[in-house]
Amino acid sequence: MQSVGELVELLSIFEPIGLPVISLYLNAQADEHGHDNFHTFVRNEIRERAKTFPAGSPERQSFDKDVERITTYLDDEVRPSANGIAVFACAGAGDFFEAIQLDAPIENNRLFVYDQPHLYPLARLMDQYPRYAVLVANTNSARVFVFGRGAKLDSEEVKNVKTNRTKVGGWSQMRYQRHLANYHLHHAKEVIEVLERVVREDKAEHVILAGDDVIIPLLREQMPAQLAEKVIDVVSLDINTPEHEIFQTSMESLKEHDSQTDAEKVDRLINEYRGNGLAVVGAPDTLAALSNGQADDLLISAAPGEIKYDEARVKEVLATYSVGEGAPSIDVSESRLVADELVKRAQASAATITFIEDVSLLADIGGVGATLRYRF
């Protein structure tokens, strides 16, 4: 199954040919009656957009073919568990059609028709729902979960023989305590080996630990440095906590971590920029840095409408760094299209992308900036 990251990469290299590209984002969460509500939205919005193309024109023919294929897909191929759907189609471009169903919700139904895919919302979803591992453990068992895209992707269990509490005294008590400590240490080593393998194989970006006061210090002692660096929080959860509660608690931790990290990244960006260091701010200079391959981490507002810029300067940068002969120009009056271009050029230059959820953090610098790998 194609990942969100793979789809974003594919969409970022789509070459416009002057025919309409449909980008459809749907909230597929069931209502209180267990029904999807996006079909009416799709039917009404597509009917209105179709009227904007002359009957019989190549644009209308391509659009109508896309509508037919999208309708069939939504009627026949959507799984009941999907909470979000994204579809991209352009029949005139070699029957281009890409769709993905997500366990993570898409907040609003949206339809975009332009000459290239609108990938910004999809890229933001990738940032909102990274892969992460949760380890819930006690002194004789452990559960490891990997979550991503709003759902469980993998899980494993570790079980060892439970030690019995024994009342003894003197030397016997001391020997028993040493035995117990050795047992707990062996268990911790085994759990960390499993966690390290799962994190590596599932490419988890973060780790959240949950357990009691006995096992957590032992687990931390056994962690190799590379794994320890991924730990973002320690929470209080019992080994028998239901999976949905583990997911909810871990998502709260992840959001809190992201909020703190966002603020730290913006502070670093602004400090570097103030000191004439390795940073640029504003859409024009950020586009130029991305086009040059200078940008290391693109920081962009989670609301495209908050990206403010001088249209003439953005046009100048786009003309200077035009991609290919006769590359289509962007309507710079639409901030979402400029946001899309920023994301595309970040993808092309292997820059990381951080969507800043608290839009006020970037408000004073036009909603976008980037730290740099180097300066010319």
Secondary structure, DSSP 8 states (H G I E B T S, - for coil): ---HHHHHHHHHT----SS-EEEEEEE----TTS---HHHHHHHHHHHHHTTS-TTSHHHHHHHHHHHHHHHHHHHT--TT-SEEEEEEETTTTSEEEEEEESS--SS-EEEEESS---HHHHHHHHHS--EEEEEE-SSEEEEEEEETTEEEEEEEEE----------HHHHHHHHHHHHHHHHHHHHHHHHHHHHHHHHHT-SEEEEEE-TTHHHHHHHH--HHHHTTEEEEE---TT--HHHHHHHHHHHHHHHHHHHHHHHHHHHHHHHHTT-SEEESHHHHHHHHHHT-EEEEEEESSGGG----HHHHHHHHHHT--STT-----TT-HHHHHHHHHHHHHHTT-EEEEESSGGGSGGGTTEEEEES---
